[in-house]
């Protein structure tokens, strides 16, 4: 596994640019008036219709229990997160936290629209990728998962899909174990048994699993559809985030793009070239919704300084 702490990250945390908006639909229930009931036959007394209490006409949202994950639970060292400039749950508001709050909003909106049948399917599956190594894809994937887990109505599953050089577990300080590749290679293995629970409410992790020289072929098999479907079975509010290998360094990213509804390409300021970015986007073209995330900027032309409103100072 790679040491995530070696990924170059600006001391003040990277700056990210994203816009978001949201909308809600409200539906009401109506009841036919009593006057519209058919008249009673002659010689038969008309039934007395007692109006139901108003409380019985209130719209309720059905509660759906998520598919339980049967893996083990492990605590996450908050100090380890802080050392790597990652979001620290239950901590004070920082500029990094505010920026990822903005980034996640549009992704969550797209996922909600996808569930309603609008746009591309599987909007709840989000692929985090980059053109080359060292551009901050794992840094952004982990921070995005931590930020989304803070949502009151959202559960997050972070999947390490960088099978050659997995780093999600070391970033979060979690132990190794079987993972996604093992579930794809072994039809008798339930992917739910590989998932690791954490003491961060709403955050689960699926390791990459044992390395194999046929990772791309396993991802392209029909079993992948079955395994990925189980990850969101009976859990309409679950978001699945895939940390994939760089698109121009390994082939699994282009295959994973066939199974997700959203792709976020991390672009490192002053590092990622335009030609490399165009090639990466082309390889990920199986996903119709590709967004770019600017990472590692040190200067804002608008003077933006998120977090200072809450008293945080860089």
Protein Blocks (a to p, Z undefined) as FASTA:
>chain_A
ZZfklpccdfkopaddddddddddddddddddfklpccddehiacdddddddfklmpccd
ddddddddfbdcddddfklmmmnopacehiacdfklmmmmmmmmmmmmmmmmmmnopaje
hklbccdddfbehiommmmmmmmmmmmmmpmkbccddddfbfklgcklmmnopacdddfk
lmmmmmkbcfklmpccdfbehiacddebjcdfklmmmmmpmklmmmmmmmmgoiakbccd
dddddfklofklmmmmmmpcbdcddddehkacfklmmmmmmmmmmpmbdcdddehiabdf
klpaghjlnopaZZ
